[in-house]
Amino acid sequence: MKYDILIRGGEVIDPSQSLRATRDVAICGTQIVAVDQNLDESQADTVVDARGQIVVPGLIDLHAHVYTHSPFGLDADPLCPAGGVTTILDAGSAGSYNFGAFRRETIDRAETQIFGLVNLSCIGLIAANFGELLDRRYADPDGVVRVIEEHSDVAVGVKIRAGKHIIGEGETGWANFHDAVRAARESNTWLMVHIGESPMSIPEMLAHLEPGDCITHCFKGGSTRVLDDADRVYQEVVEASNRGVIFDVGHGFGSMKWEVVEAAIEQGFEPTTISTDLHTMNIHGPVYDMPTTMSKFLMLGVTLERVIEMSTTRPAKILNQEGELGTLRVGSVADVAVLERQEGKFVFTDSYEETRIGDELLIASTTVRRGRIVPGGGGLRMRHWADAE
């Protein structure tokens, strides 16, 4: 059989198949056509020698910002191959007034697979620095439902940034929160809640969330944490996770604190998904990309298989793309990330300028998106040797 691309001799790790072994991955057109040993490289137009590297499904970033008309938006196409990402969920950059433009100008033109959450605020994050829901007139739950219906192939859920400086306090804050919940229910989708200095506690939020809804920035410090005052994970958080509420990393510029994530993991509480919250203010640190964020969880003791599952299989399921994305199964979309696993002493920084030292760093070396090798790679800008500090 002729192959367009053969990725040869890498350590294939695919949680969707419980597979970790040295394998070749063959691609024809936009599909994976074989995952096996000793495939004939003479039958391939292009051979990628992945010996000594890790071959995984294309990474799925469940929280980023790629609507360039917002102050946070990055250009998805050069961003993604640099981090081995083949699918991105834009986390509410656009609302009901501008999601159509976001689709026309970005989603439909990009090579990268982009899905979007629709912000409860009709203007999305265009004026984010002013608090997009402090004025209740900007809340548009009916518009959110309409947009999701009109763009059901790419608009997959609802987003609210639930900080009191964004949604207000008291009755105003709760009214916005309830509007977001209603929009998710009436659109038959799910709600992603950005936490941080919120006017309600996480246990209070969780009383209104259903399986499939999501708390993002789940390891944020400050006044709104998954930990109580004794640094114990709230029982309500554990129960919500067990019943299917998603707890997403959403690292961001101010949304991951070492002490919080360390305490949570020590108590057996892991995130559901790893994501970056990449935007204009953290692309050059402390976040950089998906592999760097994944490396931080390796440093924290999460196994490589689990880290890859949190970055591929699980987000694919959340996006209702299970079996198509986040897998290397034969017949699935040919989205593949080849990761280099460097060993040494590396400095990792959280969102509060605190550092930790890790022993390994993942870097994207090759990204295949829908059966095409995408130019660009991770580079070394995220590598900070401990002995250089």
C-alpha positions in Angstrom: 0.0 0.0 0.0 1.3 3.5 -0.9 1.5 6.1 1.9 1.7 9.8 1.7 3.5 10.0 5.1 5.2 7.4 7.2 6.2 8.3 10.8 8.7 5.7 11.6 10.0 4.1 14.8 8.5 6.4 17.4 7.2 5.5 20.8 3.4 5.7 20.0 1.3 6.7 23.0 -2.4 6.6 22.3 -4.6 6.5 25.4 -7.7 5.9 23.2 -6.3 2.5 22.4 -4.4 1.9 25.6 -1.4 1.7 23.3 2.2 2.5 24.3 4.8 0.8 22.0 7.2 1.3 19.2 5.2 1.6 16.1 5.1 3.1 12.6 2.2 5.4 11.7 1.1 5.6 8.1 -1.0 8.3 6.6 -2.8 8.5 3.2 -4.8 11.5 2.3 -6.4 12.9 5.5 -6.6 9.6 7.3 -4.4 7.3 9.4 -4.3 4.0 7.4 -1.9 1.9 9.5 -0.3 1.7 13.0 2.0 -1.3 13.0 5.6 -2.5 13.2 8.0 -2.4 10.3 5.9 -0.8 7.7 7.6 -0.5 4.3 9.1 2.9 4.1 9.8 2.5 0.4 6.0 2.8 -0.1 6.0 6.3 1.5 6.4 9.6 -0.3 7.7 11.2 2.9 9.3 9.5 5.9 9.5 11.2 9.3 12.2 9.4 11.4 10.6 9.5 14.9 13.1 7.2 16.6 13.8 8.4 20.1 10.7 10.6 20.1 7.1 10.3 21.2 4.2 10.0 18.7 0.8 11.0 20.0 -2.5 12.2 18.6 -2.6 15.8 17.6 -2.9 17.8 20.8 -6.3 19.5 21.5 -6.1 22.8 23.4 -9.5 23.2 25.2 -8.9 26.8 26.2 -7.1 29.4 24.0 -7.9 32.7 22.3 -7.6 33.0 18.5 -10.0 35.8 17.5 -7.5 38.4 16.5 -10.0 41.2 16.7 -10.0 40.8 20.5 -7.1 42.2 22.5 -6.1 38.7 23.5 -6.3 36.9 20.1 -3.5 35.0 18.5 -3.2 33.7 15.0 -4.1 30.0 15.2 -2.2 28.7 12.2 1.4 29.6 13.1 0.6 29.1 16.8 -0.6 25.5 16.6 2.3 23.6 14.9 4.7 25.2 17.2 3.0 23.3 20.0 1.9 20.1 18.3 -1.7 21.4 18.5 -4.1 20.4 15.7 -7.4 21.5 17.3 -8.2 24.6 19.4 -11.3 25.6 21.4 -11.6 29.4 21.5 -12.9 30.1 24.9 -15.4 32.8 24.4 -13.5 35.5 22.6 -16.7 36.3 20.6 -20.3 36.8 21.7 -23.6 36.9 19.9 -22.8 40.2 18.0 -19.5 39.1 16.6 -19.3 35.3 16.5 -20.4 35.4 12.8 -17.5 37.6 12.0 -15.2 35.4 14.0 -16.3 32.4 12.0 -16.0 34.2 8.6 -12.6 35.8 9.3 -10.9 33.1 11.4 -12.6 29.7 11.8 -13.5 29.2 8.1 -10.1 30.4 6.8 -7.8 28.6 9.2 -6.1 25.4 8.5 -6.3 24.6 12.2 -9.5 23.0 13.4 -11.2 25.7 15.5 -14.2 25.3 17.6 -15.7 28.2 19.7 -17.6 28.9 22.9 -20.0 31.8 22.7 -19.5 34.4 25.4 -22.6 35.5 27.4 -21.6 39.1 26.7 -22.8 40.0 23.2 -19.5 41.8 22.5 -17.3 38.9 23.7 -13.8 40.1 24.8 -13.6 43.1 22.5 -13.7 45.4 25.6 -12.6 42.8 28.2 -10.5 45.2 30.2 -13.7 47.1 31.1 -15.7 44.1 32.4 -17.9 42.8 29.6 -20.8 42.0 31.9 -20.7 44.7 34.5 -23.5 46.3 32.6 -26.3 43.7 32.5 -27.5 45.1 29.1 -24.6 43.2 27.5 -25.8 39.8 28.7 -27.5 38.1 25.8 -28.5 34.5 26.6 -31.1 34.4 23.9 -28.5 35.5 21.4 -26.1 32.8 22.6 -28.7 30.2 22.0 -29.5 31.6 18.5 -25.8 31.7 17.5 -25.2 28.1 18.7 -28.1 27.0 16.6 -26.9 28.9 13.5 -23.3 27.7 13.9 -23.9 24.3 15.5 -20.9 22.7 13.7 -18.4 25.0 15.3 -20.2 26.8 18.2 -20.1 24.1 20.9 -21.0 25.8 24.2 -21.2 28.8 26.4 -18.6 30.9 28.2 -18.7 33.2 31.2 -15.8 34.9 32.9 -17.2 34.9 36.4 -15.0 37.3 38.2 -16.8 40.0 40.2 -14.8 42.7 38.3 -16.4 41.2 35.1 -20.0 40.1 36.1 -20.5 42.3 39.1 -21.4 41.3 42.7 -24.6 40.4 44.6 -27.7 40.1 42.5 -26.0 41.3 39.4 -23.3 38.7 39.5 -25.8 35.9 40.2 -28.1 37.1 37.4 -25.3 36.9 34.9 -24.3 33.5 36.1 -27.8 32.2 35.9 -28.2 33.6 32.4 -25.1 31.7 31.3 -26.4 28.5 32.8 -29.8 29.0 31.1 -28.1 29.6 27.7 -26.2 26.3 28.1 -29.3 24.4 29.0 -31.5 25.9 26.3 -28.8 25.3 23.6 -28.3 21.7 24.8 -24.6 22.4 25.1 -22.3 23.0 28.1 -21.0 25.9 30.1 -17.4 26.8 30.8 -17.0 29.0 33.8 -13.8 31.1 34.3 -13.1 31.4 38.0 -11.1 34.0 39.8 -12.1 36.6 42.5 -15.7 35.5 41.9 -18.7 36.8 43.7 -19.7 33.3 44.6 -17.7 30.3 45.9 -16.9 27.3 43.7 -19.2 25.0 45.8 -22.0 27.6 45.2 -21.3 27.5 41.5 -21.2 23.7 41.4 -24.7 23.5 42.7 -25.8 24.8 39.3 -23.5 22.8 37.1 -24.3 19.5 35.3 -22.1 16.8 34.0 -20.2 18.2 31.0 -20.1 21.7 32.3 -16.6 23.0 33.1 -14.6 25.0 35.6 -11.6 26.4 33.9 -8.5 27.9 35.7 -9.1 25.2 38.2 -5.8 25.7 40.0 -6.0 29.5 40.3 -4.9 31.2 43.5 -6.5 34.1 45.2 -10.0 34.2 46.7 -11.7 31.6 44.5 -9.9 28.2 44.7 -10.8 24.5 44.6 -9.2 24.4 48.1 -10.8 25.5 51.3 -9.2 27.6 54.0 -7.4 24.5 55.3 -6.0 23.8 51.8 -8.2 20.7 51.4 -10.0 20.1 48.1 -13.6 21.0 48.7 -15.7 17.8 49.0 -18.2 19.5 46.6 -15.3 19.7 44.0 -14.5 16.0 44.4 -18.2 15.0 44.1 -18.7 17.3 41.0 -15.6 15.7 39.3 -17.0 12.2 40.1 -20.3 13.1 38.5 -18.7 14.4 35.3 -18.1 18.2 35.8 -14.9 19.0 33.9 -12.0 20.7 35.7 -9.8 22.3 33.1 -6.3 23.8 33.7 -6.5 26.9 31.6 -3.0 27.9 32.7 -3.0 31.5 31.5 -1.3 34.6 32.7 -2.8 34.6 36.2 -4.5 31.2 36.6 -2.2 28.5 37.9 -0.5 28.6 41.2 2.0 25.9 42.3 0.8 25.6 45.8 -2.8 25.0 44.7 -2.0 22.4 42.1 0.5 20.7 44.3 -2.0 20.4 47.2 -4.7 19.2 44.9 -2.6 16.5 43.2 -1.2 15.4 46.6 -4.8 14.8 47.7 -5.5 12.7 44.6 -7.4 15.4 42.6 -6.2 15.7 39.0 -7.5 18.0 36.3 -9.8 16.5 33.7 -8.0 18.4 30.9 -4.8 20.3 30.3 -5.1 23.6 28.4 -3.1 26.7 28.0 -5.4 29.8 27.9 -2.8 31.1 25.4 -3.2 34.7 24.5 -1.1 37.7 23.6 0.1 38.2 27.2 1.5 34.8 27.9 2.7 33.3 24.6 6.3 34.1 25.5 5.9 33.0 29.1 5.0 31.6 31.5 2.7 29.4 29.3 4.5 29.2 25.9 2.5 26.2 24.5 0.8 22.9 25.2 3.9 20.7 25.6 5.4 23.1 28.1 2.2 23.1 30.1 2.1 19.3 29.9 5.7 19.1 31.1 4.7 21.0 34.2 2.3 18.2 35.1 5.0 15.6 34.5 7.1 17.5 36.9 4.2 17.4 39.4 4.1 13.6 39.2 1.3 12.9 36.7 2.2 10.0 34.4 3.0 10.6 30.8 0.1 8.5 29.7 -2.3 10.5 31.8 -0.9 13.8 30.6 -1.4 12.8 27.0 -4.9 11.6 27.8 -5.7 14.9 29.3 -4.4 16.6 26.2 -5.9 14.4 23.5 -8.6 11.8 24.3 -10.5 13.7 26.9 -10.8 17.0 25.1 -11.9 15.1 22.0 -14.7 13.5 23.9 -15.8 16.9 25.4 -15.9 18.3 21.8 -18.0 15.3 20.6 -15.1 14.4 18.3 -14.3 11.1 20.0 -13.1 8.6 17.4 -12.2 11.3 14.9 -9.8 13.5 16.8 -7.6 12.7 19.8 -6.8 9.2 18.6 -4.4 7.4 16.2 -7.0 4.7 15.3 -7.0 3.6 11.7 -9.6 5.6 9.9 -9.4 8.6 12.1 -8.3 12.1 11.0 -4.5 12.2 10.4 -3.7 14.7 13.2 -0.4 13.7 14.8 2.1 15.3 17.1 5.7 14.1 17.3 7.2 15.3 20.6 10.8 15.4 21.7 11.4 14.5 25.3 14.4 16.4 26.6 16.0 15.4 29.9 17.9 17.8 32.2 17.0 20.4 34.9 14.5 22.8 33.6 12.9 25.9 35.2 9.1 26.0 35.1 7.2 29.1 36.1 3.6 29.4 37.3 1.2 32.4 36.8 2.5 34.0 40.0 6.2 34.2 39.0 7.1 31.2 41.3 9.4 28.6 39.9 9.9 24.8 40.2 12.6 22.5 38.7 11.6 19.6 36.5 13.6 16.8 34.9 12.0 16.7 31.5 10.7 19.0 28.8 8.4 18.1 26.0 8.9 20.1 22.7 6.9 19.7 19.5 9.2 18.6 16.7 6.7 17.7 14.0 3.0 18.4 13.6 0.8 16.7 11.0 -2.6 18.4 10.5 -5.2 16.6 8.4 -2.5 14.6 6.6 -0.1 17.4 5.9 3.2 18.2 7.6 2.9 21.7 8.9 6.0 23.9 8.7 7.3 25.2 12.0 8.2 23.6 15.3 8.5 24.5 19.0 12.0 25.9 19.0 13.8 26.4 22.3 12.3 29.7 23.7 10.5 27.7 26.5 13.7 25.9 27.6 15.3 27.4 30.7 18.1 25.4 32.2 18.1 25.4 35.9 21.9 25.9 36.0 21.5 29.1 34.1 19.3 30.7 36.8 
